[in-house]
């Protein structure tokens, strides 16, 4: 398992990935990118509809950089 993989609970195995996808989507919203859980990884959808499936958090950020309008700051304050 990759070190960036979300922790998995035996009762609700997808919950960690869902929470991680929601947090990443909040950060990436300014770039026009949407993020959803897809199987054991994530689906990243750019503002033009172009889509990539990625397996872990590191690949998620690279996909956001490729597909988004502007590079999000993962350490910045999320938009509300």
N, C-alpha and C positions, 0 to 999 in steps of 0.2 A: 504494500500500500504506500502511495506517495505521502510524504510528510505533510502536505497541504490538504490532504483529504479530510473532510469533516468527520468528527467522531460519529460512530454508528451505535445506536441503541438497539438492543435486540427486540424491544417492544415496538419501536417505530423507526426502522432503519433509514427511511428517507427524510426524517425530520432535520437532521444535521445539514444535509445537502440543501433542503428547502430554506432553512434559515440563512445559510451561506449565500444562496442565490438571491434571496431578498435583500441582504445587506449589500452585495455586489451590485445589484440592480439599482439600488438607491444611490450608490456612488457614481455609477455609470450613466445615470439618467440624463445628465447634462450633455453627454456626447450622443444622445439619441439611440443608445443601445438598450435592448431588452434582454433579460436573462431568465431562463427557466430551467428547472431540473429536467434532465433527459436521461432516463435509465440510471446508470451509475455515474454520469457526468452532468454536463450542462449544455444547453442550447443557447447560443449567442446570436441575436438577430439585430442586424444593423438598421439604420434609418432607411436604407434603400430596399430592405427585405432580404439582403444577402445573409445567409445563415451558416454558422459553423458549429459543429459538435466538438466539445473538448472534454478531456477526462479529469482535469484537476485544476486547482486554483492558479497555478503558474500559467498554464495554457489559457485559462479564462482571461487573465489580464492581457496576454498577447493578442487574443482575439478581439478584445475591446479596443485595443490600440489600432488594430488593422481595420475594423469595421466602423468605428465611431467617427463622429465629426471632429471632435477634439479629444485629446488625451485627458482622461479623468485623473484626479489626484487622490489615490487611495488613502492618503493621510489627511486630506482636507475635510472640512465640515460638510456633511451631507445636506442636500437641499431639502427643505420641508415645504 
